[in-house]
Amino acid sequence: MGIKITDHGIFNDLKKSAVLNKNTHAEIGIMIPDIATIGMYLEYGWDQRVTAKQNVYLSSVLGLPIKDKEGNWIQNFAILHLPPRPFMRATFAEKNKEWKRVFESQFKKTHDVKFALEAMCIRASSDISTTIRNNGTASNPFPKRSPLTMAMLDAMGEAEKAKRQQKGQAAVSNTTTDKALMRTGVLEKSITYKIHS
């Protein structure tokens, strides 16, 4: 008794697909340059030395004095610190094995690299957006907005609300949540993908 293998041409199909798609790859992330730059700062965090001019601006927005009783300048802020909130790296670390399974499953069903990549990219984009919405992942929750950030957003929000009301428009920014990355929703909506052949 022997084993008979019938391939119905599947091996030839897979070989052709591999040759045709050898340079096919995907990019997942933020494709709009200005938003990608902001995303990079949010992903990795940053520290910024506060100049005298910035100190005056921040102090005035927050209603802090900029001069003492003798008329000397007060340096209320020396360094601003934005902690990293790795919405891409944390999601990748937690979900990349699932993304690989999605790709493998779709490729086994269809033998179509582009279709399998698209299914994987849809899942990955959705997972990254979920990380932003949930303020981190289960294993990497993000720090909440600082009291300084909340005060700045509150001050800016009130000013923005007043301007928009004068124009008969509704306010759009979310200044009441202490979740990071959720002020306008632009970052979350900018997560997308491209498939290159």
C-alpha positions in Angstrom: 0.0 0.0 0.0 1.4 3.4 -1.0 0.5 7.0 -0.6 -0.7 8.9 -3.6 -0.4 12.7 -3.5 -2.6 14.8 -5.8 -1.7 18.5 -5.8 -4.1 19.9 -8.4 -1.4 22.3 -9.4 -1.3 24.0 -6.0 2.5 23.8 -5.7 2.9 25.5 -9.1 0.4 28.2 -8.0 2.3 28.8 -4.8 5.6 29.0 -6.8 4.1 31.5 -9.2 2.6 33.6 -6.4 6.0 33.6 -4.6 7.8 34.9 -7.7 5.1 37.5 -8.5 5.0 38.8 -5.0 8.7 38.6 -4.0 8.8 42.4 -3.4 5.3 42.8 -1.9 5.3 44.3 1.5 3.1 46.4 3.8 3.5 49.6 5.8 1.2 50.1 8.8 1.1 53.4 10.7 0.6 57.1 10.0 1.1 58.2 6.4 0.4 61.9 6.7 3.8 63.5 7.4 2.7 66.2 9.9 0.7 63.8 11.9 3.4 61.2 11.7 5.9 63.7 13.2 3.5 64.3 16.1 3.0 60.6 16.4 6.7 60.1 16.7 6.9 62.5 19.7 4.0 60.8 21.3 5.5 57.3 20.7 8.9 58.1 22.1 8.3 61.1 24.4 10.4 64.1 24.7 11.9 66.7 27.0 12.0 70.4 26.1 13.8 73.2 27.8 11.4 76.1 28.4 12.6 79.4 27.0 11.7 82.7 28.8 9.2 83.5 26.1 7.5 80.0 26.5 7.5 80.5 30.3 5.6 83.8 29.9 3.1 82.1 27.5 2.5 79.1 29.7 2.3 81.2 32.9 -0.2 83.6 31.3 -2.4 80.8 29.9 -2.5 79.1 33.3 -2.9 82.4 35.2 0.4 82.1 37.0 2.4 85.2 38.0 5.3 86.0 35.7 6.9 88.6 38.0 7.4 88.6 41.8 6.6 91.5 44.1 10.0 93.2 43.3 9.3 92.9 39.5 11.8 90.0 38.9 10.8 87.4 36.3 9.6 84.1 37.7 10.7 81.0 35.8 7.6 78.8 36.6 8.7 76.2 34.1 12.2 74.9 33.3 11.6 71.6 31.4 8.5 70.1 29.9 8.4 66.3 29.9 6.2 64.2 27.7 6.4 60.6 28.7 6.5 58.0 25.9 3.2 56.5 25.0 4.3 53.7 22.6 1.0 53.1 20.8 2.8 51.3 17.9 5.6 49.5 19.7 3.4 48.3 22.6 0.7 47.1 20.2 3.3 45.3 18.0 4.9 43.6 21.1 1.5 42.4 22.3 -0.2 41.5 19.0 2.4 40.6 16.3 1.9 36.9 16.8 -1.8 37.3 16.2 -1.1 39.3 13.1 1.2 36.6 11.8 -1.6 34.0 12.4 -4.1 36.2 10.4 -1.7 36.4 7.5 -1.0 32.6 7.5 -4.6 31.7 7.8 -5.7 34.0 4.9 -2.7 32.9 2.8 -3.6 29.2 3.3 -7.2 29.8 2.3 -6.5 32.0 -0.8 -2.8 31.6 -1.8 -2.9 35.3 -2.4 -0.2 37.3 -0.7 -1.8 40.7 -1.2 -5.2 39.5 0.2 -3.4 37.9 3.2 -1.4 41.1 3.8 -4.5 43.2 3.5 -6.3 41.1 6.1 -3.3 41.4 8.4 -3.0 45.1 7.9 -6.7 45.7 8.7 -6.3 43.8 12.0 -3.0 45.6 12.9 -4.5 49.0 12.2 -7.5 48.2 14.3 -5.4 46.9 17.1 -3.2 50.1 17.1 -6.3 52.3 17.1 -7.7 50.3 20.0 -4.4 50.9 22.0 -4.9 54.6 21.4 -8.5 54.5 22.5 -7.8 52.4 25.6 -4.8 54.5 26.7 -2.3 51.7 26.3 -2.3 47.9 26.2 -3.0 45.4 29.0 0.7 45.0 29.7 1.7 48.6 28.9 -0.9 51.2 30.2 0.0 54.8 29.3 0.5 57.5 31.9 -2.5 59.8 32.3 -2.3 63.4 31.2 -0.4 65.4 33.7 -2.1 68.1 35.8 -0.2 70.7 33.8 -1.5 69.3 30.5 -5.1 69.2 31.9 -4.8 72.8 33.0 -3.4 73.8 29.6 -6.2 71.9 27.8 -8.8 73.4 30.1 -7.5 77.0 29.4 -7.2 76.3 25.7 -10.5 74.6 25.6 -12.3 77.5 27.2 -10.7 79.9 24.7 -11.4 77.7 21.8 -15.0 77.1 22.9 -15.6 80.9 23.2 -14.2 81.5 19.7 -16.3 78.7 18.2 -19.4 79.9 20.0 -18.9 83.3 18.5 -18.9 81.7 15.1 -21.9 79.6 15.9 -19.9 76.3 15.9 -19.7 73.5 18.4 -16.5 72.8 20.3 -14.6 69.8 19.0 -11.6 69.0 21.2 -11.8 66.6 24.2 -10.3 68.4 27.1 -12.1 66.6 29.9 -10.5 63.1 29.7 -7.2 62.4 31.4 -6.5 59.7 28.7 -3.5 60.7 26.6 -3.7 60.8 22.8 -7.4 61.5 22.7 -7.8 65.2 22.4 -9.2 65.4 18.8 -9.2 61.9 17.6 -7.0 62.8 14.6 -4.1 60.4 15.7 -6.4 57.4 16.0 -8.2 58.1 12.7 -4.8 58.5 10.9 -3.7 54.9 11.5 -3.8 53.2 8.2 -1.7 50.9 5.9 -0.3 50.7 2.4 0.5 47.5 0.4 3.4 47.9 -2.0 4.1 45.5 -4.9 
